[in-house]
Amino acid sequence: MTAYFVAQIRIDDPAEYQRYLDACDPVFARFNGEYLAVDPSPTVLEGAWPYTRSVLIRFPSEADLLAWYNSPDYREIVVHRLAGAKCDSILLHGRDG
């Protein structure tokens, strides 16, 4: 079943967050994910949106998503994202078939 990583991000320290961006693509490329959207200013239809970036990534399965997210290489760089930004992220299960 397809799995989606959804992140809502409010960047507080652009330099620290950039350290994450500089390292994330080579790590991400080793897994089966696909960036579907990276949007610095999504259109808010309802509610408050205190974020400066939204990210949507598709993986073939929950196992693929978790392999990426829990990998030692990603764990090493995610500290920069978490130090540079307030992040709310979730795993969504797709409605395959």
A tleap script that builds the chain and sets N, CA, C and O, in Angstrom:
source leaprc.protein.ff14SB
mol = sequence {
  NMET THR ALA TYR PHE VAL ALA GLN ILE ARG
  ILE ASP ASP PRO ALA GLU TYR GLN ARG TYR
  LEU ASP ALA CYS ASP PRO VAL PHE ALA ARG
  PHE ASN GLY GLU TYR LEU ALA VAL ASP PRO
  SER PRO THR VAL LEU GLU GLY ALA TRP PRO
  TYR THR ARG SER VAL LEU ILE ARG PHE PRO
  SER GLU ALA ASP LEU LEU ALA TRP TYR ASN
  SER PRO ASP TYR ARG GLU ILE VAL VAL HIE
  ARG LEU ALA GLY ALA LYS CYS ASP SER ILE
  LEU LEU HIE GLY ARG ASP CGLY
}
set mol.1.N position { 0.843 -1.178 0.000 }
set mol.1.CA position { 0.000 0.000 0.000 }
set mol.1.C position { 0.890 1.244 0.000 }
set mol.1.O position { 1.853 1.327 0.763 }
set mol.2.N position { 0.568 2.184 -0.840 }
set mol.2.CA position { 1.302 3.438 -0.913 }
set mol.2.C position { 1.252 4.162 0.430 }
set mol.2.O position { 0.239 4.139 1.128 }
set mol.3.N position { 2.361 4.801 0.774 }
set mol.3.CA position { 2.427 5.592 2.001 }
set mol.3.C position { 2.944 6.981 1.644 }
set mol.3.O position { 3.769 7.140 0.745 }
set mol.4.N position { 2.445 7.978 2.364 }
set mol.4.CA position { 2.824 9.364 2.117 }
set mol.4.C position { 3.413 9.970 3.382 }
set mol.4.O position { 2.899 9.783 4.485 }
set mol.5.N position { 4.497 10.694 3.192 }
set mol.5.CA position { 5.099 11.481 4.265 }
set mol.5.C position { 4.658 12.913 4.029 }
set mol.5.O position { 4.931 13.489 2.975 }
set mol.6.N position { 3.976 13.486 5.007 }
set mol.6.CA position { 3.484 14.855 4.914 }
set mol.6.C position { 4.157 15.663 6.020 }
set mol.6.O position { 4.079 15.301 7.194 }
set mol.7.N position { 4.808 16.743 5.647 }
set mol.7.CA position { 5.482 17.588 6.627 }
set mol.7.C position { 5.014 19.024 6.464 }
set mol.7.O position { 4.968 19.557 5.356 }
set mol.8.N position { 4.668 19.637 7.583 }
set mol.8.CA position { 4.352 21.057 7.657 }
set mol.8.C position { 5.487 21.677 8.453 }
set mol.8.O position { 5.755 21.263 9.581 }
set mol.9.N position { 6.145 22.654 7.883 }
set mol.9.CA position { 7.406 23.157 8.434 }
set mol.9.C position { 7.347 24.672 8.584 }
set mol.9.O position { 6.910 25.382 7.678 }
set mol.10.N position { 7.791 25.152 9.734 }
set mol.10.CA position { 7.971 26.597 9.955 }
set mol.10.C position { 9.454 26.815 10.210 }
set mol.10.O position { 9.964 26.458 11.272 }
set mol.11.N position { 10.131 27.389 9.260 }
set mol.11.CA position { 11.582 27.576 9.348 }
set mol.11.C position { 11.878 28.758 10.270 }
set mol.11.O position { 11.420 29.877 10.036 }
set mol.12.N position { 12.649 28.486 11.317 }
set mol.12.CA position { 13.034 29.508 12.284 }
set mol.12.C position { 14.497 29.917 12.140 }
set mol.12.O position { 14.864 31.047 12.465 }
set mol.13.N position { 15.327 29.005 11.655 }
set mol.13.CA position { 16.765 29.253 11.484 }
set mol.13.C position { 17.143 28.796 10.073 }
set mol.13.O position { 17.508 27.639 9.868 }
set mol.14.N position { 17.055 29.716 9.099 }
set mol.14.CA position { 17.297 29.341 7.704 }
set mol.14.C position { 18.667 28.703 7.460 }
set mol.14.O position { 18.772 27.788 6.643 }
set mol.15.N position { 19.697 29.149 8.133 }
set mol.15.CA position { 21.040 28.586 7.920 }
set mol.15.C position { 21.094 27.129 8.380 }
set mol.15.O position { 21.660 26.277 7.695 }
set mol.16.N position { 20.507 26.848 9.534 }
set mol.16.CA position { 20.494 25.470 10.040 }
set mol.16.C position { 19.630 24.586 9.144 }
set mol.16.O position { 19.999 23.451 8.844 }
set mol.17.N position { 18.499 25.100 8.727 }
set mol.17.CA position { 17.619 24.331 7.842 }
set mol.17.C position { 18.310 24.065 6.505 }
set mol.17.O position { 18.119 23.001 5.916 }
set mol.18.N position { 19.100 25.008 6.024 }
set mol.18.CA position { 19.829 24.822 4.765 }
set mol.18.C position { 20.829 23.684 4.878 }
set mol.18.O position { 21.073 22.984 3.895 }
set mol.19.N position { 21.410 23.482 6.047 }
set mol.19.CA position { 22.318 22.349 6.254 }
set mol.19.C position { 21.573 21.039 5.997 }
set mol.19.O position { 22.133 20.108 5.417 }
set mol.20.N position { 20.333 20.969 6.420 }
set mol.20.CA position { 19.492 19.794 6.149 }
set mol.20.C position { 19.250 19.654 4.644 }
set mol.20.O position { 19.433 18.574 4.082 }
set mol.21.N position { 18.840 20.747 3.995 }
set mol.21.CA position { 18.555 20.687 2.560 }
set mol.21.C position { 19.774 20.270 1.755 }
set mol.21.O position { 19.656 19.522 0.784 }
set mol.22.N position { 20.941 20.749 2.155 }
set mol.22.CA position { 22.167 20.418 1.423 }
set mol.22.C position { 22.492 18.931 1.473 }
set mol.22.O position { 23.168 18.415 0.584 }
set mol.23.N position { 22.017 18.240 2.504 }
set mol.23.CA position { 22.358 16.831 2.689 }
set mol.23.C position { 21.223 15.866 2.372 }
set mol.23.O position { 21.470 14.670 2.221 }
set mol.24.N position { 19.987 16.347 2.267 }
set mol.24.CA position { 18.858 15.411 2.209 }
set mol.24.C position { 18.688 14.701 0.868 }
set mol.24.O position { 18.318 13.527 0.861 }
set mol.25.N position { 18.935 15.346 -0.248 }
set mol.25.CA position { 18.681 14.701 -1.539 }
set mol.25.C position { 19.541 13.461 -1.780 }
set mol.25.O position { 19.010 12.450 -2.239 }
set mol.26.N position { 20.833 13.491 -1.494 }
set mol.26.CA position { 21.620 12.265 -1.689 }
set mol.26.C position { 21.136 11.101 -0.820 }
set mol.26.O position { 21.163 9.950 -1.255 }
set mol.27.N position { 20.698 11.394 0.395 }
set mol.27.CA position { 20.160 10.349 1.269 }
set mol.27.C position { 18.822 9.862 0.715 }
set mol.27.O position { 18.597 8.657 0.611 }
set mol.28.N position { 17.950 10.776 0.366 }
set mol.28.CA position { 16.628 10.438 -0.150 }
set mol.28.C position { 16.713 9.595 -1.417 }
set mol.28.O position { 15.901 8.691 -1.610 }
set mol.29.N position { 17.685 9.878 -2.285 }
set mol.29.CA position { 17.812 9.182 -3.565 }
set mol.29.C position { 18.042 7.683 -3.415 }
set mol.29.O position { 17.791 6.927 -4.354 }
set mol.30.N position { 18.508 7.245 -2.270 }
set mol.30.CA position { 18.767 5.818 -2.063 }
set mol.30.C position { 17.520 5.022 -1.699 }
set mol.30.O position { 17.582 3.801 -1.554 }
set mol.31.N position { 16.403 5.699 -1.554 }
set mol.31.CA position { 15.159 5.033 -1.182 }
set mol.31.C position { 14.150 5.194 -2.309 }
set mol.31.O position { 14.448 5.853 -3.305 }
set mol.32.N position { 12.985 4.619 -2.178 }
set mol.32.CA position { 12.018 4.584 -3.275 }
set mol.32.C position { 10.998 5.708 -3.230 }
set mol.32.O position { 9.890 5.557 -3.745 }
set mol.33.N position { 11.352 6.820 -2.629 }
set mol.33.CA position { 10.406 7.921 -2.503 }
set mol.33.C position { 10.369 8.816 -3.721 }
set mol.33.O position { 11.285 8.827 -4.543 }
set mol.34.N position { 9.290 9.562 -3.814 }
set mol.34.CA position { 9.121 10.534 -4.896 }
set mol.34.C position { 8.503 11.799 -4.313 }
set mol.34.O position { 7.421 11.762 -3.727 }
set mol.35.N position { 9.205 12.918 -4.480 }
set mol.35.CA position { 8.633 14.200 -4.059 }
set mol.35.C position { 7.431 14.508 -4.956 }
set mol.35.O position { 7.559 14.561 -6.179 }
set mol.36.N position { 6.283 14.707 -4.350 }
set mol.36.CA position { 5.097 15.099 -5.106 }
set mol.36.C position { 4.867 16.599 -5.035 }
set mol.36.O position { 4.387 17.205 -5.993 }
set mol.37.N position { 5.210 17.197 -3.899 }
set mol.37.CA position { 5.029 18.642 -3.743 }
set mol.37.C position { 5.962 19.166 -2.668 }
set mol.37.O position { 6.130 18.554 -1.613 }
set mol.38.N position { 6.563 20.304 -2.953 }
set mol.38.CA position { 7.313 21.097 -1.976 }
set mol.38.C position { 6.858 22.529 -2.240 }
set mol.38.O position { 7.187 23.118 -3.269 }
set mol.39.N position { 6.098 23.078 -1.299 }
set mol.39.CA position { 5.449 24.358 -1.546 }
set mol.39.C position { 5.737 25.324 -0.398 }
set mol.39.O position { 5.391 25.046 0.750 }
set mol.40.N position { 6.370 26.459 -0.705 }
set mol.40.CA position { 6.660 27.433 0.345 }
set mol.40.C position { 5.448 28.271 0.747 }
set mol.40.O position { 5.485 28.960 1.766 }
set mol.41.N position { 4.384 28.219 -0.039 }
set mol.41.CA position { 3.220 29.046 0.307 }
set mol.41.C position { 1.934 28.410 -0.224 }
set mol.41.O position { 1.345 28.908 -1.184 }
set mol.42.N position { 1.499 27.313 0.396 }
set mol.42.CA position { 0.246 26.695 -0.061 }
set mol.42.C position { -0.941 27.615 0.199 }
set mol.42.O position { -0.895 28.475 1.079 }
set mol.43.N position { -1.976 27.426 -0.559 }
set mol.43.CA position { -3.192 28.201 -0.383 }
set mol.43.C position { -3.992 27.618 0.775 }
set mol.43.O position { -4.380 26.451 0.740 }
set mol.44.N position { -4.234 28.414 1.781 }
set mol.44.CA position { -4.982 27.980 2.956 }
set mol.44.C position { -6.475 28.086 2.637 }
set mol.44.O position { -6.984 29.161 2.318 }
set mol.45.N position { -7.158 26.954 2.730 }
set mol.45.CA position { -8.595 26.932 2.475 }
set mol.45.C position { -9.410 27.013 3.758 }
set mol.45.O position { -10.513 27.558 3.768 }
set mol.46.N position { -8.858 26.463 4.848 }
set mol.46.CA position { -9.548 26.512 6.136 }
set mol.46.C position { -8.521 26.582 7.250 }
set mol.46.O position { -7.431 26.023 7.132 }
set mol.47.N position { -8.861 27.259 8.318 }
set mol.47.CA position { -8.041 27.276 9.517 }
set mol.47.C position { -6.807 28.158 9.414 }
set mol.47.O position { -6.636 28.925 8.466 }
set mol.48.N position { -5.958 28.023 10.418 }
set mol.48.CA position { -4.704 28.772 10.484 }
set mol.48.C position { -3.583 27.903 9.929 }
set mol.48.O position { -3.650 26.677 10.015 }
set mol.49.N position { -2.579 28.511 9.373 }
set mol.49.CA position { -1.459 27.780 8.781 }
set mol.49.C position { -0.169 28.509 9.146 }
set mol.49.O position { 0.272 29.384 8.401 }
set mol.50.N position { 0.440 28.166 10.272 }
set mol.50.CA position { 1.625 28.883 10.734 }
set mol.50.C position { 2.938 28.340 10.159 }
set mol.50.O position { 3.985 28.442 10.798 }
set mol.51.N position { 2.883 27.769 8.962 }
set mol.51.CA position { 4.058 27.120 8.384 }
set mol.51.C position { 4.626 27.939 7.228 }
set mol.51.O position { 3.941 28.783 6.650 }
set mol.52.N position { 5.887 27.675 6.904 }
set mol.52.CA position { 6.525 28.354 5.780 }
set mol.52.C position { 6.853 27.401 4.633 }
set mol.52.O position { 7.368 27.821 3.597 }
set mol.53.N position { 6.550 26.111 4.825 }
set mol.53.CA position { 6.830 25.124 3.783 }
set mol.53.C position { 5.991 23.885 4.052 }
set mol.53.O position { 5.815 23.479 5.201 }
set mol.54.N position { 5.478 23.291 2.990 }
set mol.54.CA position { 4.766 22.022 3.082 }
set mol.54.C position { 5.410 21.046 2.106 }
set mol.54.O position { 5.791 21.419 0.996 }
set mol.55.N position { 5.528 19.787 2.536 }
set mol.55.CA position { 6.193 18.773 1.721 }
set mol.55.C position { 5.317 17.527 1.685 }
set mol.55.O position { 4.775 17.108 2.708 }
set mol.56.N position { 5.183 16.938 0.499 }
set mol.56.CA position { 4.447 15.695 0.316 }
set mol.56.C position { 5.336 14.741 -0.480 }
set mol.56.O position { 5.753 15.046 -1.598 }
set mol.57.N position { 5.620 13.574 0.119 }
set mol.57.CA position { 6.479 12.573 -0.509 }
set mol.57.C position { 5.718 11.254 -0.557 }
set mol.57.O position { 5.098 10.858 0.430 }
set mol.58.N position { 5.762 10.572 -1.702 }
set mol.58.CA position { 5.103 9.271 -1.865 }
set mol.58.C position { 6.147 8.157 -1.840 }
set mol.58.O position { 7.216 8.272 -2.439 }
set mol.59.N position { 5.815 7.085 -1.137 }
set mol.59.CA position { 6.638 5.875 -1.100 }
set mol.59.C position { 5.768 4.696 -1.514 }
set mol.59.O position { 4.562 4.716 -1.270 }
set mol.60.N position { 6.346 3.668 -2.133 }
set mol.60.CA position { 5.555 2.507 -2.538 }
set mol.60.C position { 4.881 1.791 -1.361 }
set mol.60.O position { 3.835 1.162 -1.526 }
set mol.61.N position { 5.483 1.891 -0.184 }
set mol.61.CA position { 4.920 1.194 0.973 }
set mol.61.C position { 5.344 1.894 2.259 }
set mol.61.O position { 6.260 2.716 2.272 }
set mol.62.N position { 4.655 1.545 3.332 }
set mol.62.CA position { 5.040 2.052 4.645 }
set mol.62.C position { 6.449 1.590 4.994 }
set mol.62.O position { 7.219 2.341 5.592 }
set mol.63.N position { 6.790 0.359 4.623 }
set mol.63.CA position { 8.131 -0.159 4.901 }
set mol.63.C position { 9.204 0.688 4.228 }
set mol.63.O position { 10.246 0.950 4.828 }
set mol.64.N position { 8.965 1.125 2.980 }
set mol.64.CA position { 9.923 1.984 2.280 }
set mol.64.C position { 10.061 3.329 2.987 }
set mol.64.O position { 11.171 3.825 3.180 }
set mol.65.N position { 8.931 3.915 3.370 }
set mol.65.CA position { 8.959 5.200 4.057 }
set mol.65.C position { 9.731 5.086 5.367 }
set mol.65.O position { 10.592 5.917 5.659 }
set mol.66.N position { 9.429 4.075 6.142 }
set mol.66.CA position { 10.098 3.919 7.438 }
set mol.66.C position { 11.570 3.556 7.291 }
set mol.66.O position { 12.389 3.929 8.131 }
set mol.67.N position { 11.911 2.829 6.226 }
set mol.67.CA position { 13.326 2.517 5.980 }
set mol.67.C position { 14.107 3.803 5.747 }
set mol.67.O position { 15.220 3.956 6.250 }
set mol.68.N position { 13.522 4.733 4.981 }
set mol.68.CA position { 14.158 6.037 4.757 }
set mol.68.C position { 14.208 6.840 6.056 }
set mol.68.O position { 15.274 7.300 6.464 }
set mol.69.N position { 13.062 7.005 6.698 }
set mol.69.CA position { 12.967 7.872 7.866 }
set mol.69.C position { 13.831 7.385 9.029 }
set mol.69.O position { 14.389 8.197 9.767 }
set mol.70.N position { 13.943 6.097 9.192 }
set mol.70.CA position { 14.715 5.523 10.302 }
set mol.70.C position { 16.139 5.145 9.942 }
set mol.70.O position { 16.870 4.616 10.779 }
set mol.71.N position { 16.545 5.408 8.701 }
set mol.71.CA position { 17.898 5.038 8.287 }
set mol.71.C position { 18.940 5.840 9.071 }
set mol.71.O position { 18.696 6.995 9.420 }
set mol.72.N position { 20.083 5.244 9.344 }
set mol.72.CA position { 21.145 5.980 10.052 }
set mol.72.C position { 21.549 7.270 9.335 }
set mol.72.O position { 21.824 8.281 9.983 }
set mol.73.N position { 21.586 7.239 8.007 }
set mol.73.CA position { 21.973 8.442 7.266 }
set mol.73.C position { 20.958 9.563 7.431 }
set mol.73.O position { 21.334 10.724 7.587 }
set mol.74.N position { 19.659 9.219 7.398 }
set mol.74.CA position { 18.654 10.260 7.578 }
set mol.74.C position { 18.632 10.750 9.020 }
set mol.74.O position { 18.508 11.950 9.264 }
set mol.75.N position { 18.748 9.850 9.961 }
set mol.75.CA position { 18.785 10.233 11.381 }
set mol.75.C position { 19.933 11.217 11.643 }
set mol.75.O position { 19.824 12.084 12.510 }
set mol.76.N position { 21.023 11.079 10.896 }
set mol.76.CA position { 22.182 11.959 11.061 }
set mol.76.C position { 21.890 13.382 10.590 }
set mol.76.O position { 22.383 14.341 11.184 }
set mol.77.N position { 21.097 13.528 9.533 }
set mol.77.CA position { 20.856 14.876 8.994 }
set mol.77.C position { 19.563 15.508 9.487 }
set mol.77.O position { 19.450 16.733 9.486 }
set mol.78.N position { 18.581 14.708 9.910 }
set mol.78.CA position { 17.300 15.280 10.341 }
set mol.78.C position { 17.470 16.202 11.546 }
set mol.78.O position { 16.621 17.059 11.796 }
set mol.79.N position { 18.543 16.034 12.282 }
set mol.79.CA position { 18.790 16.919 13.431 }
set mol.79.C position { 18.882 18.376 12.985 }
set mol.79.O position { 18.514 19.274 13.742 }
set mol.80.N position { 19.369 18.626 11.765 }
set mol.80.CA position { 19.459 19.994 11.247 }
set mol.80.C position { 18.068 20.549 10.926 }
set mol.80.O position { 17.798 21.725 11.172 }
set mol.81.N position { 17.186 19.706 10.379 }
set mol.81.CA position { 15.822 20.146 10.109 }
set mol.81.C position { 15.120 20.484 11.421 }
set mol.81.O position { 14.460 21.517 11.534 }
set mol.82.N position { 15.267 19.617 12.399 }
set mol.82.CA position { 14.588 19.823 13.670 }
set mol.82.C position { 15.173 20.992 14.462 }
set mol.82.O position { 14.458 21.632 15.233 }
set mol.83.N position { 16.461 21.277 14.282 }
set mol.83.CA position { 17.077 22.419 14.953 }
set mol.83.C position { 16.732 23.731 14.254 }
set mol.83.O position { 16.705 24.787 14.887 }
set mol.84.N position { 16.470 23.668 12.963 }
set mol.84.CA position { 16.220 24.883 12.202 }
set mol.84.C position { 14.761 25.210 11.976 }
set mol.84.O position { 14.434 26.276 11.455 }
set mol.85.N position { 13.868 24.288 12.369 }
set mol.85.CA position { 12.464 24.500 12.051 }
set mol.85.C position { 11.559 23.749 13.018 }
set mol.85.O position { 11.948 22.750 13.623 }
set mol.86.N position { 10.352 24.259 13.143 }
set mol.86.CA position { 9.283 23.540 13.838 }
set mol.86.C position { 8.624 22.672 12.788 }
set mol.86.O position { 8.160 23.178 11.766 }
set mol.87.N position { 8.576 21.370 13.028 }
set mol.87.CA position { 8.063 20.445 12.026 }
set mol.87.C position { 6.955 19.575 12.612 }
set mol.87.O position { 7.103 18.994 13.688 }
set mol.88.N position { 5.871 19.500 11.900 }
set mol.88.CA position { 4.807 18.556 12.193 }
set mol.88.C position { 4.727 17.621 10.990 }
set mol.88.O position { 4.485 18.070 9.870 }
set mol.89.N position { 4.929 16.333 11.214 }
set mol.89.CA position { 4.923 15.400 10.101 }
set mol.89.C position { 4.105 14.166 10.452 }
set mol.89.O position { 4.007 13.763 11.611 }
set mol.90.N position { 3.519 13.580 9.409 }
set mol.90.CA position { 2.695 12.388 9.577 }
set mol.90.C position { 2.956 11.412 8.446 }
set mol.90.O position { 3.477 11.780 7.393 }
set mol.91.N position { 2.588 10.172 8.679 }
set mol.91.CA position { 2.576 9.126 7.669 }
set mol.91.C position { 1.109 8.862 7.344 }
set mol.91.O position { 0.318 8.553 8.235 }
set mol.92.N position { 0.750 8.984 6.071 }
set mol.92.CA position { -0.612 8.681 5.607 }
set mol.92.C position { -0.578 7.430 4.777 }
set mol.92.O position { 0.339 7.239 3.978 }
set mol.93.N position { -1.559 6.574 4.948 }
set mol.93.CA position { -1.695 5.375 4.115 }
set mol.93.C position { -2.574 5.702 2.916 }
set mol.93.O position { -3.636 6.309 3.053 }
set mol.94.N position { -2.113 5.288 1.735 }
set mol.94.CA position { -2.874 5.531 0.525 }
set mol.94.C position { -4.095 4.614 0.424 }
set mol.94.O position { -4.265 3.685 1.214 }
set mol.95.N position { -4.921 4.898 -0.549 }
set mol.95.CA position { -6.121 4.089 -0.794 }
set mol.95.C position { -5.928 3.296 -2.068 }
set mol.95.O position { -6.681 3.462 -3.028 }
set mol.96.N position { -4.929 2.440 -2.083 }
set mol.96.CA position { -4.615 1.640 -3.268 }
set mol.96.C position { -5.739 0.646 -3.551 }
set mol.96.O position { -6.342 0.072 -2.645 }
set mol.97.N position { -5.990 0.471 -4.841 }
set mol.97.CA position { -6.920 -0.558 -5.287 }
set mol.97.C position { -8.305 -0.322 -4.891 }
set mol.97.O position { -9.183 -1.124 -5.211 }
savepdb mol mol.pdb
quit
